[in-house]
Amino acid sequence: MSGLSPVNQARWARFRRNRRGYWSLWLFLLLFAVSLGSELVANDKPLLVRYEGRLYFPLLFNYNETTFGGELATAADYRDPYVAHRLESHGWTLWAPIRYDYRTINFATKVPFPSPPNAQNWLGTDSSGKDVLANLLYGFRLSMLFGLALTLFSSLIGIIAGATQGYYGGRLDLWGQRFIEVWSGMPTLFLIILLSSVVPPNFWWLLGITVLFGWMSLVGVVRAEFLRTRNFDYIRAAQAMGVSDGMIMLRHMLPNAMVATLTFMPFILCGSITTLTSLDFLGFGLPLGSPSLGNLLLEGKNNLQAPWLGITAFVMLALVLSLLIFIGEAVRDAFDPGKGH
């Protein structure tokens, strides 16, 4: 961290002193990194196959059954006993630790679906026979990517809107505030549900709708910071020297507003993840069959006789949201000079 400025070094030191937030950050990054490589951890295709002296990569390429001595010119099913026997007798295979992805149905189980945790399915299966752990892993990745994208785009729009209102003030600020008051008073969840029932949702469509109604989180703090600093002497001096408004806002005023913005980011991310989970739980979120924490919660509600479904989803959500809250508290302390001692 020697490349940081003295101010940022002091902030990093204050962040590290908050042990709960510091270790929460590392645990969260570990979970996110594992989820990004979900295909390497949970997959119904081998990661690597050596057959008759040649190497094959089923994870990257599709191979026909005839490639491994089969009779059908269709995509190889590596869980088929005949294909598995051919691969074992003429070479070897390297599998992921979990031999299921979020779409794989375990037809080999002798217990009715949803089946309890066992050696094959470490967290059991849902009512469709899909592995719960694989769905949890892929669903966590999807929820995190959606939450990060929603946080990024909504924060970007909110910062631009707040900066513009705070810098120019006057009627622009007045009309902007009135618009935000009206827009924020709309029943967001019901509008999203209504639109989702009219147009078949997908990841990007759902992201666009939630950004449209969720960009106002940072407007207030950014606007207040720009209103406070626009009359400072160095801002007036820059205006007198002919520096453009955009350059003044970007280089001289925005860094001050970023302190409050970065403090709110983890909490906004919590809300973004909760939004997607709620929509999926209500059935108005991602398309049917998508891996989702909300769908796993819905499975738990619909199958009370299988408590591992609801418990798994609850524990995962509680863990992730708690980690983000702890990180947010540590970031808040890091940007507070009064926490230096």
C-alpha positions as CSV (number, residue, x, y, z in Angstrom):
1,M,0.0,0.0,0.0
2,S,3.1,2.3,-0.3
3,G,1.7,3.7,-3.5
4,L,-1.2,5.3,-1.7
5,S,-1.3,8.9,-0.6
6,P,-0.8,9.6,3.1
7,V,-4.5,10.3,3.5
8,N,-5.5,7.0,1.8
9,Q,-2.9,5.2,3.8
10,A,-4.5,6.5,7.0
11,R,-7.9,5.4,5.7
12,W,-6.6,1.9,4.9
13,A,-5.1,1.7,8.4
14,R,-8.4,2.6,10.0
15,F,-10.2,0.1,7.8
16,R,-7.8,-2.7,8.9
17,R,-8.3,-1.8,12.6
18,N,-11.9,-2.8,12.2
19,R,-11.1,-6.5,12.3
20,R,-14.7,-7.6,11.6
21,G,-15.0,-5.5,8.5
22,Y,-11.4,-6.4,7.3
23,W,-11.9,-10.2,7.5
24,S,-15.4,-9.9,6.1
25,L,-13.9,-8.3,3.0
26,W,-11.5,-11.2,2.5
27,L,-14.2,-13.8,3.1
28,F,-16.6,-12.0,0.7
29,L,-13.9,-11.8,-2.0
30,L,-13.1,-15.5,-1.5
31,L,-16.8,-16.5,-1.9
32,F,-17.1,-14.2,-5.0
33,A,-13.9,-15.6,-6.5
34,V,-15.1,-19.2,-6.1
35,S,-18.5,-18.3,-7.6
36,L,-16.9,-16.7,-10.6
37,G,-15.3,-20.1,-11.3
38,S,-18.5,-22.0,-10.7
39,E,-18.0,-24.1,-13.9
40,L,-14.7,-25.3,-12.4
41,V,-16.4,-26.3,-9.1
42,A,-19.8,-27.6,-10.1
43,N,-20.3,-29.1,-13.6
44,D,-21.8,-32.2,-15.2
45,K,-19.0,-32.3,-17.8
46,P,-15.4,-33.4,-17.0
47,L,-12.9,-30.6,-16.9
48,L,-10.3,-32.7,-18.8
49,V,-10.5,-36.0,-20.6
50,R,-7.6,-38.2,-21.9
51,Y,-9.0,-40.7,-24.3
52,E,-6.7,-43.1,-26.4
53,G,-3.7,-40.8,-25.9
54,R,-5.5,-37.5,-26.8
55,L,-6.6,-34.7,-24.6
56,Y,-10.2,-33.3,-24.7
57,F,-11.7,-30.3,-23.0
58,P,-15.4,-30.9,-22.6
59,L,-15.7,-27.7,-20.5
60,L,-14.7,-25.6,-23.5
61,F,-15.8,-27.6,-26.5
62,N,-18.7,-29.9,-27.4
63,Y,-17.9,-33.4,-28.5
64,N,-20.1,-36.0,-30.1
65,E,-20.6,-39.5,-28.5
66,T,-18.9,-41.0,-31.6
67,T,-15.6,-39.2,-30.5
68,F,-15.5,-41.6,-27.6
69,G,-16.5,-44.8,-29.4
70,G,-20.3,-44.3,-29.2
71,E,-22.8,-44.9,-32.0
72,L,-24.8,-41.6,-31.8
73,A,-23.7,-38.4,-33.5
74,T,-25.2,-36.4,-30.6
75,A,-23.5,-34.5,-27.8
76,A,-21.8,-36.8,-25.4
77,D,-23.5,-37.4,-22.1
78,Y,-20.6,-38.0,-19.8
79,R,-22.8,-39.3,-17.0
80,D,-24.1,-42.1,-19.3
81,P,-22.8,-45.4,-18.0
82,Y,-21.6,-46.5,-21.5
83,V,-19.7,-43.3,-22.2
84,A,-18.3,-43.3,-18.6
85,H,-17.1,-46.9,-19.1
86,R,-15.4,-46.0,-22.5
87,L,-13.6,-43.1,-20.9
88,E,-12.4,-45.2,-17.9
89,S,-11.2,-48.1,-20.0
90,H,-9.4,-46.0,-22.6
91,G,-8.0,-43.2,-20.5
92,W,-9.0,-41.0,-17.5
93,T,-11.2,-38.1,-16.7
94,L,-10.8,-35.1,-14.4
95,W,-14.1,-34.0,-12.8
96,A,-15.1,-30.9,-10.8
97,P,-15.6,-31.5,-7.1
98,I,-19.4,-31.3,-7.6
99,R,-20.5,-33.4,-10.6
100,Y,-23.7,-31.3,-11.3
101,D,-24.4,-27.9,-12.6
102,Y,-27.6,-25.9,-11.8
103,R,-29.6,-27.6,-14.6
104,T,-28.5,-31.3,-13.9
105,I,-31.2,-33.6,-12.6
106,N,-30.0,-36.5,-10.5
107,F,-32.0,-39.4,-11.9
108,A,-29.8,-41.9,-10.0
109,T,-31.1,-41.1,-6.6
110,K,-33.5,-43.7,-5.0
111,V,-35.2,-41.1,-2.8
112,P,-38.1,-39.0,-4.0
113,F,-37.4,-35.3,-4.8
114,P,-36.6,-33.2,-2.9
115,S,-34.0,-35.6,-1.5
116,P,-32.1,-34.8,1.7
117,P,-28.3,-34.2,1.8
118,N,-26.2,-37.3,1.0
119,A,-22.9,-38.3,-0.5
120,Q,-24.0,-37.5,-4.1
121,N,-25.8,-34.2,-3.3
122,W,-24.1,-32.6,-0.4
123,L,-27.0,-30.2,0.3
124,G,-29.7,-32.4,-1.2
125,T,-31.9,-31.7,-4.2
126,D,-34.8,-29.5,-4.9
127,S,-38.3,-30.5,-6.0
128,S,-37.0,-30.9,-9.6
129,G,-34.1,-33.1,-8.6
130,K,-31.4,-30.4,-9.2
131,D,-28.4,-30.2,-6.9
132,V,-28.9,-27.5,-4.2
133,L,-25.2,-26.7,-3.8
134,A,-24.7,-26.2,-7.5
135,N,-27.8,-23.9,-7.7
136,L,-26.5,-22.0,-4.6
137,L,-23.1,-21.5,-6.2
138,Y,-24.4,-20.4,-9.6
139,G,-27.2,-18.4,-8.0
140,F,-24.8,-16.5,-5.8
141,R,-22.7,-15.5,-8.8
142,L,-25.8,-14.3,-10.7
143,S,-27.1,-12.4,-7.7
144,M,-23.7,-10.7,-7.1
145,L,-23.2,-9.8,-10.8
146,F,-26.7,-8.4,-10.9
147,G,-26.2,-6.5,-7.6
148,L,-22.9,-5.1,-8.7
149,A,-24.2,-4.0,-12.1
150,L,-27.3,-2.4,-10.5
151,T,-25.1,-0.6,-7.9
152,L,-22.7,0.7,-10.5
153,F,-25.3,2.0,-13.0
154,S,-27.7,3.4,-10.4
155,S,-24.9,5.1,-8.5
156,L,-23.5,6.6,-11.7
157,I,-26.8,8.1,-12.7
158,G,-27.4,9.3,-9.1
159,I,-23.9,11.0,-8.9
160,I,-24.5,12.8,-12.2
161,A,-27.9,14.0,-11.2
162,G,-26.8,15.1,-7.7
163,A,-23.7,16.8,-9.1
164,T,-25.6,18.7,-11.7
165,Q,-28.3,19.9,-9.3
166,G,-25.8,20.9,-6.6
167,Y,-23.4,22.7,-8.9
168,Y,-25.9,24.7,-10.9
169,G,-28.6,25.2,-8.3
170,G,-31.5,27.5,-9.0
171,R,-34.4,26.3,-11.0
172,L,-32.6,23.2,-12.2
173,D,-32.1,22.1,-8.6
174,L,-35.7,23.0,-7.8
175,W,-37.3,21.1,-10.6
176,G,-34.9,18.3,-10.2
177,Q,-35.9,17.9,-6.5
178,R,-39.6,18.0,-7.4
179,F,-39.1,15.3,-10.0
180,I,-37.2,13.1,-7.6
181,E,-39.9,13.5,-5.0
182,V,-42.6,12.4,-7.5
183,W,-40.5,9.6,-9.0
184,S,-39.4,8.2,-5.6
185,G,-43.0,8.1,-4.4
186,M,-44.1,5.7,-7.1
187,P,-44.7,2.1,-6.0
188,T,-41.5,0.7,-7.5
189,L,-42.0,-3.0,-6.6
190,F,-45.6,-3.1,-8.0
191,L,-44.5,-1.3,-11.2
192,I,-41.7,-3.8,-11.7
193,I,-44.1,-6.7,-11.1
194,L,-46.5,-5.2,-13.6
195,L,-43.9,-4.7,-16.3
196,S,-42.5,-8.2,-15.7
197,S,-45.9,-9.7,-16.2
198,V,-46.2,-7.9,-19.5
199,V,-42.7,-8.5,-21.0
200,P,-40.8,-11.7,-20.5
201,P,-37.9,-10.7,-18.3
202,N,-34.3,-11.4,-18.8
203,F,-31.1,-10.3,-17.0
204,W,-30.6,-7.1,-18.9
205,W,-34.2,-6.1,-19.1
206,L,-34.7,-6.6,-15.4
207,L,-31.5,-4.7,-14.7
208,G,-32.7,-1.8,-16.8
209,I,-36.1,-1.6,-15.0
210,T,-34.5,-1.7,-11.6
211,V,-31.9,1.0,-12.5
212,L,-34.8,3.1,-13.8
213,F,-36.4,3.1,-10.4
214,G,-33.4,2.8,-8.2
215,W,-30.9,5.5,-9.2
216,M,-31.9,8.0,-6.5
217,S,-30.0,6.6,-3.5
218,L,-27.0,8.9,-3.9
219,V,-28.6,12.0,-5.3
220,G,-29.1,13.6,-1.8
221,V,-25.6,13.2,-0.5
222,V,-23.8,14.2,-3.7
223,R,-26.1,17.2,-4.2
224,A,-25.4,18.3,-0.6
225,E,-21.7,18.1,-1.1
226,F,-21.8,20.1,-4.3
227,L,-24.0,22.7,-2.8
228,R,-21.5,23.0,0.1
229,T,-18.4,23.3,-2.1
230,R,-19.6,25.4,-5.1
231,N,-19.0,28.7,-3.2
232,F,-15.5,27.8,-2.0
233,D,-12.7,30.2,-2.9
234,Y,-10.8,27.6,-5.0
235,I,-13.9,26.8,-7.0
236,R,-14.6,30.5,-7.7
237,A,-10.9,31.0,-8.7
238,A,-11.2,28.1,-11.1
239,Q,-14.3,29.6,-12.7
240,A,-12.6,33.0,-13.0
241,M,-9.7,31.4,-14.8
242,G,-12.1,30.0,-17.4
243,V,-11.9,26.3,-16.3
244,S,-14.9,24.5,-17.8
245,D,-17.8,23.4,-15.5
246,G,-17.3,19.8,-16.3
247,M,-13.6,19.9,-15.3
248,I,-14.4,21.8,-12.1
249,M,-17.1,19.2,-11.2
250,L,-14.9,16.2,-12.1
251,R,-11.5,17.2,-10.7
252,H,-12.3,19.6,-7.8
253,M,-15.7,18.8,-6.4
254,L,-16.4,15.1,-7.1
255,P,-13.5,13.8,-5.0
256,N,-15.1,15.4,-1.9
257,A,-18.5,13.8,-2.7
258,M,-16.9,10.3,-3.3
259,V,-16.2,10.0,0.4
260,A,-19.9,9.8,1.2
261,T,-20.6,7.8,-2.0
262,L,-18.1,5.0,-1.2
263,T,-19.5,4.8,2.4
264,F,-23.0,4.1,1.0
265,M,-21.9,1.6,-1.7
266,P,-21.9,-1.6,0.4
267,F,-25.4,-0.8,1.7
268,I,-26.7,-0.1,-1.8
269,L,-25.3,-3.4,-2.9
270,C,-27.2,-5.1,-0.1
271,G,-30.4,-3.5,-1.3
272,S,-29.7,-4.5,-4.9
273,I,-29.2,-8.2,-4.0
274,T,-32.4,-8.1,-1.9
275,T,-34.3,-6.6,-4.8
276,L,-33.5,-9.5,-7.2
277,T,-34.1,-12.1,-4.5
278,S,-37.5,-10.6,-3.7
279,L,-38.5,-10.5,-7.4
280,D,-37.4,-14.1,-7.9
281,F,-39.2,-15.3,-4.8
282,L,-42.4,-13.6,-6.0
283,G,-42.0,-15.2,-9.5
284,F,-41.4,-11.9,-11.4
285,G,-37.6,-12.0,-11.6
286,L,-35.3,-13.9,-13.9
287,P,-36.6,-16.5,-16.4
288,L,-37.8,-19.9,-15.1
289,G,-34.9,-22.2,-14.6
290,S,-32.3,-19.6,-13.9
291,P,-30.1,-20.2,-10.8
292,S,-31.3,-17.8,-8.1
293,L,-31.3,-17.4,-4.3
294,G,-34.9,-16.2,-4.6
295,N,-36.0,-19.4,-6.4
296,L,-34.2,-21.4,-3.7
297,L,-36.2,-19.6,-1.0
298,L,-39.4,-20.3,-3.0
299,E,-38.5,-24.0,-3.1
300,G,-38.1,-23.9,0.7
301,K,-41.5,-22.3,1.1
302,N,-43.2,-24.7,-1.2
303,N,-41.5,-27.8,0.4
304,L,-41.7,-27.3,4.2
305,Q,-41.1,-31.0,4.6
306,A,-37.6,-30.4,3.2
307,P,-36.1,-27.9,5.6
308,W,-32.6,-28.0,4.1
309,L,-33.9,-25.9,1.2
310,G,-35.1,-23.0,3.2
311,I,-32.2,-23.2,5.7
312,T,-29.6,-23.2,2.9
313,A,-31.0,-20.2,1.2
314,F,-31.5,-18.3,4.5
315,V,-28.0,-19.0,5.7
316,M,-26.4,-17.9,2.4
317,L,-28.4,-14.7,2.2
318,A,-27.8,-13.9,5.9
319,L,-24.1,-14.5,5.5
320,V,-23.6,-12.4,2.4
321,L,-25.7,-9.5,3.6
322,S,-24.0,-9.6,7.0
323,L,-20.6,-9.5,5.3
324,L,-21.6,-6.5,3.2
325,I,-22.9,-4.7,6.2
326,F,-19.7,-5.3,8.2
327,I,-17.7,-4.1,5.2
328,G,-19.8,-1.0,4.9
329,E,-19.3,-0.2,8.6
330,A,-15.5,-0.6,8.2
331,V,-15.6,1.7,5.2
332,R,-17.6,4.3,7.1
333,D,-15.0,4.2,9.9
334,A,-12.1,4.4,7.4
335,F,-13.4,7.7,6.0
336,D,-14.1,9.1,9.5
337,P,-11.0,10.9,10.8
338,G,-12.4,10.8,14.3
339,K,-11.9,7.0,14.2
340,G,-8.1,7.4,13.9
341,H,-7.4,6.6,17.6
